[in-house]
Amino acid sequence: MNATELRASLGLAGIYALRMLGMFLILPVFAIYAEKLQGADNHTLIGIALGSYGLTQALLQLPLGMLSDRIGRKKVIYGGLLLFAIGSFVAAGAHDIATLTLGRIIQGAGAISAAITALLADLTREENRTKAMAMIGMSIGTTFAASLVLGPLLAKYIGVNGIFALTGFLSLAALIGVWLIIPNPAQSRFHSDAEANTKRLPAVLKNSQLLRLNYGIFALHAAQMAMFVTIPFALIKTGHLDKSQHWEVYLPVTVIGFILMVPAIIYGEKKARLKQVFVGAIALMTMAQLGMALALDSFWLIVAWLSLYFIAFNILEATLPSLISKIAPADAKGTAIGVYNTSQSFGLFLGAAAGGWLYTHYGPAGVFGFTTLLMLSWLIWSLGMQPPKAVRSVMFHIGESWRGDAEALSRELAGVAGVHEASVLLADRVAYLKVSQQQWDETEVRRLIDATF
């Protein structure tokens, strides 16, 4: 990476982290806080308030990404961060559940993840884009773990309304960061590896292997939100810890989950056994949900189930994007990721709303009975998943003045030993290939590419 790419990657990762911090900080404390607001006489309304963010985000994420192609990346990002800040301040001043829900809806309308990804693509060369995206991914994971610890602590000292206000200020700080730190791209254009293309949506939506993964991220985050409607009350009920000390549970279980996730991922990638690791993690997640459905009356049982949950969650969160990248068509990776992210956001909303309704009518057992069924259905469906090929993505530039037959060149490249898939895009002046991780004829590929110059 050159200096500009590094600055853009680290800057956007930090800005993304600031925004996600605002979203994650309230997760472990939201339900307890919302219960005391006027009008929150049942958990259904609490669940809807918690998940409404995900609904507007799901509806607006892809359209705002496409809008950034028309009016500019930074304009969409500025507008999104401003909306997120306004929603945060509305939520901070809420005295009833309806106003809190309104604030969450406005927060979700600031759906800038697609625009940030597009800006990152504008500011990085294709060969460095995976590294840049990995920085953002790491920032999200770190922020999530930190938020589970910081949320209860901050709630003790500044209250949940204070957390919402802090979130608003963090969003404004991120806005200033975009203005001062992030370079302006010399040229903004469409990037098929980072942005959604409506013309490729049918192919992505019809792909049964991608459908499994999209359902998986939907189910995973639906279960997560349903859990956070329930677990804080279960911890209080045990009488073991004050609500301000819940971080003492979340810290060790997230650390355990992270430590055990790393060797599992390395094993799956190195030994080409990613499907086995993936399905095993879903089975472990199913076991954790079933355990919570059957026994939540003991503090140490809750800790045990949460430990299993976070081991499985971290493995699945790390493997799902990797599987999307391996399975998605070479020229539709950005579209596949866009559909995947939208599925995740719908899961956030439906999981929270369903979790709240089930808690009201059937208690914790009903909530975790539902999440167990979600995980079990995912487990059964995942058994039919084709083992992902041991491939990696590579990209080559083609000659700026070349006007040859892109389809013919794609076929030639795909016929080279070790090349599983090839797609030449004249508009982007690039060739996207999926090649064997073990061995491929790079010399022959370069000969064909060099012929375009």
Secondary structure as the mmCIF struct_conf table of DSSP 4:
data_model
#
loop_
_struct_conf.conf_type_id
_struct_conf.id
_struct_conf.beg_label_comp_id
_struct_conf.beg_label_asym_id
_struct_conf.beg_label_seq_id
_struct_conf.end_label_comp_id
_struct_conf.end_label_asym_id
_struct_conf.end_label_seq_id
HELX_RH_AL_P HELX_RH_AL_P1 ALA A 3 PHE A 24
TURN_TY1_P TURN_TY1_P1 LEU A 25 VAL A 29
HELX_RH_AL_P HELX_RH_AL_P2 PHE A 30 ALA A 34
TURN_TY1_P TURN_TY1_P2 GLU A 35 LYS A 36
BEND BEND1 LEU A 37 LEU A 37
STRN STRN1 GLN A 38 GLN A 38
TURN_TY1_P TURN_TY1_P3 GLY A 39 GLY A 39
BEND BEND2 ASN A 42 ASN A 42
HELX_RH_AL_P HELX_RH_AL_P3 HIS A 43 ILE A 71
HELX_RH_AL_P HELX_RH_AL_P4 ARG A 73 ALA A 92
TURN_TY1_P TURN_TY1_P4 GLY A 93 GLY A 93
BEND BEND3 HIS A 95 HIS A 95
STRN STRN2 ASP A 96 ASP A 96
HELX_RH_AL_P HELX_RH_AL_P5 ILE A 97 ALA A 109
HELX_RH_AL_P HELX_RH_AL_P6 SER A 113 LEU A 123
BEND BEND4 THR A 124 THR A 124
HELX_RH_AL_P HELX_RH_AL_P7 GLU A 126 LEU A 180
TURN_TY1_P TURN_TY1_P5 ILE A 181 ILE A 181
BEND BEND5 ILE A 182 ILE A 182
HELX_LH_PP_P HELX_LH_PP_P1 PRO A 183 PRO A 185
BEND BEND6 ALA A 186 ALA A 186
TURN_TY1_P TURN_TY1_P6 SER A 192 ALA A 194
BEND BEND7 GLU A 195 GLU A 195
HELX_RH_3T_P HELX_RH_3T_P1 THR A 198 ARG A 200
HELX_RH_AL_P HELX_RH_AL_P8 LEU A 201 LYS A 206
HELX_RH_AL_P HELX_RH_AL_P9 SER A 208 THR A 238
TURN_TY1_P TURN_TY1_P7 GLY A 239 GLY A 239
BEND BEND8 HIS A 240 LEU A 241
HELX_RH_3T_P HELX_RH_3T_P2 LYS A 243 GLN A 245
TURN_TY1_P TURN_TY1_P8 HIS A 246 HIS A 246
HELX_RH_AL_P HELX_RH_AL_P10 TRP A 247 LYS A 270
TURN_TY1_P TURN_TY1_P9 LYS A 271 ALA A 272
HELX_RH_AL_P HELX_RH_AL_P11 LEU A 274 LEU A 294
BEND BEND9 ASP A 297 SER A 298
HELX_RH_AL_P HELX_RH_AL_P12 PHE A 299 ILE A 327
BEND BEND10 ALA A 328 ALA A 328
TURN_TY1_P TURN_TY1_P10 ALA A 330 ASP A 331
HELX_RH_AL_P HELX_RH_AL_P13 LYS A 333 SER A 382
TURN_TY1_P TURN_TY1_P11 LEU A 383 GLY A 384
HELX_LH_PP_P HELX_LH_PP_P2 MET A 385 LYS A 389
BEND BEND11 ALA A 390 ALA A 390
STRN STRN3 VAL A 391 HIS A 397
TURN_TY1_P TURN_TY1_P12 GLU A 400 SER A 401
BEND BEND12 GLY A 404 GLY A 404
HELX_RH_AL_P HELX_RH_AL_P14 ALA A 406 ALA A 414
TURN_TY1_P TURN_TY1_P13 GLY A 415 GLY A 415
BEND BEND13 VAL A 416 VAL A 416
TURN_TY1_P TURN_TY1_P14 ALA A 417 GLY A 418
STRN STRN4 VAL A 419 LEU A 425
TURN_TY1_P TURN_TY1_P15 LEU A 426 ARG A 429
STRN STRN5 VAL A 430 SER A 436
BEND BEND14 GLN A 437 GLN A 438
HELX_RH_AL_P HELX_RH_AL_P15 GLU A 442 ASP A 450
TURN_TY1_P TURN_TY1_P16 ALA A 451 THR A 452
#
